[in-house]
Amino acid sequence: MRILWAAMGLICVGLGLAGVALPLLPTVPFMLLAAFCFARSSERLHNWLLSHPRFGPAIVDWQTNGSINPRVKRISTLSIAAVFGLSIALGLRPLIIFIQGVTLLCVLAFIWSRPNC
């Protein structure tokens, strides 16, 4: 079972790293899931992820008090606005724009409802 958890964690790290370059693929949620998987499989991988200079602080903040850095909140908001603006500029169908808008508003509400670290 530990091998399965480790494999899932490595897949999540891969998806999270891809999310650094791909605007629609979130990085931090995959890293949080990777930390969850590594906690059940490999203390070494779990400690590596928590001590990572780029991803570790966000994971530790989330695990300790469910908080999100205000800078990350602002960057997330700008990214979401850019993606939504691109969808409008591309002339997507109104139904798709509506569904995307509602979904993105829910994501923003969740992000901004979390405490600051």
C-alpha positions as CSV (number, residue, x, y, z in Angstrom):
1,M,0.0,0.0,0.0
2,R,2.9,2.3,0.7
3,I,4.1,2.0,-2.8
4,L,0.7,3.0,-4.1
5,W,0.7,6.1,-1.9
6,A,4.2,7.0,-3.0
7,A,3.3,6.6,-6.7
8,M,0.2,8.8,-6.2
9,G,2.4,11.4,-4.5
10,L,5.0,11.4,-7.3
11,I,2.2,11.7,-9.9
12,C,0.8,14.7,-8.0
13,V,4.3,16.3,-7.8
14,G,4.6,15.8,-11.6
15,L,1.2,17.4,-12.2
16,G,2.1,20.2,-9.8
17,L,5.3,20.9,-11.6
18,A,3.4,20.9,-14.9
19,G,1.0,23.4,-13.4
20,V,3.9,25.9,-12.9
21,A,4.0,26.3,-16.7
22,L,0.4,25.6,-17.6
23,P,-2.1,28.3,-16.5
24,L,-5.1,26.1,-16.1
25,L,-3.4,23.4,-14.0
26,P,-3.1,24.4,-10.4
27,T,0.2,23.8,-8.6
28,V,-0.5,24.1,-4.9
29,P,-3.5,21.7,-4.7
30,F,-1.4,19.0,-6.3
31,M,1.5,19.6,-4.0
32,L,-0.9,19.5,-1.0
33,L,-2.2,16.2,-2.3
34,A,1.4,15.0,-2.8
35,A,2.2,15.9,0.8
36,F,-0.9,13.9,2.0
37,C,0.2,10.9,-0.1
38,F,3.9,11.1,1.1
39,A,2.8,11.3,4.7
40,R,1.3,7.8,4.3
41,S,4.2,6.4,2.3
42,S,7.6,7.9,2.7
43,E,8.9,10.1,5.5
44,R,11.8,11.1,3.4
45,L,9.7,12.3,0.5
46,H,7.3,14.0,2.9
47,N,10.1,15.9,4.6
48,W,11.7,16.8,1.2
49,L,8.4,18.4,0.0
50,L,7.8,20.2,3.3
51,S,11.4,21.6,3.2
52,H,11.3,22.6,-0.4
53,P,12.0,26.3,-0.7
54,R,9.3,27.0,-3.3
55,F,6.4,24.6,-2.3
56,G,7.1,23.9,1.3
57,P,6.0,27.1,2.9
58,A,2.5,27.0,1.3
59,I,2.1,23.4,2.4
60,V,3.2,24.1,6.0
61,D,0.9,27.2,6.2
62,W,-2.1,25.1,4.9
63,Q,-1.4,22.2,7.2
64,T,-0.9,24.3,10.4
65,N,-3.8,26.7,10.1
66,G,-5.5,26.4,6.7
67,S,-4.1,29.8,5.6
68,I,-3.0,31.2,2.3
69,N,-0.4,33.9,1.8
70,P,-2.0,37.2,0.7
71,R,0.5,37.5,-2.1
72,V,-0.6,34.1,-3.4
73,K,-4.3,35.2,-3.1
74,R,-3.6,38.3,-5.3
75,I,-1.6,36.3,-7.9
76,S,-4.4,33.7,-8.0
77,T,-7.0,36.4,-8.5
78,L,-5.0,38.0,-11.3
79,S,-4.5,34.5,-13.0
80,I,-8.2,33.7,-12.7
81,A,-9.2,37.1,-14.2
82,A,-6.7,36.6,-17.0
83,V,-8.0,33.1,-17.9
84,F,-11.6,34.4,-17.7
85,G,-10.7,37.4,-19.9
86,L,-9.0,35.1,-22.4
87,S,-12.2,33.0,-22.6
88,I,-14.2,36.1,-23.3
89,A,-11.7,37.4,-25.9
90,L,-11.8,34.0,-27.7
91,G,-15.6,34.4,-28.0
92,L,-16.6,31.2,-26.2
93,R,-20.3,30.4,-26.1
94,P,-22.2,32.3,-23.4
95,L,-23.2,29.1,-21.6
96,I,-19.5,28.1,-21.3
97,I,-18.6,31.6,-20.1
98,F,-21.4,31.5,-17.5
99,I,-20.4,28.1,-16.2
100,Q,-16.7,29.2,-16.1
101,G,-17.6,32.4,-14.4
102,V,-19.6,30.7,-11.6
103,T,-16.9,28.1,-11.1
104,L,-14.1,30.7,-10.9
105,L,-16.2,32.9,-8.5
106,C,-16.6,29.9,-6.2
107,V,-12.8,29.3,-6.4
108,L,-12.1,33.0,-5.6
109,A,-14.6,32.9,-2.7
110,F,-12.8,29.9,-1.2
111,I,-9.4,31.4,-1.7
112,W,-10.3,34.7,-0.1
113,S,-12.2,33.1,2.8
114,R,-9.1,31.4,4.0
115,P,-7.1,33.2,6.7
116,N,-3.9,35.0,5.9
117,C,-0.7,33.5,7.1
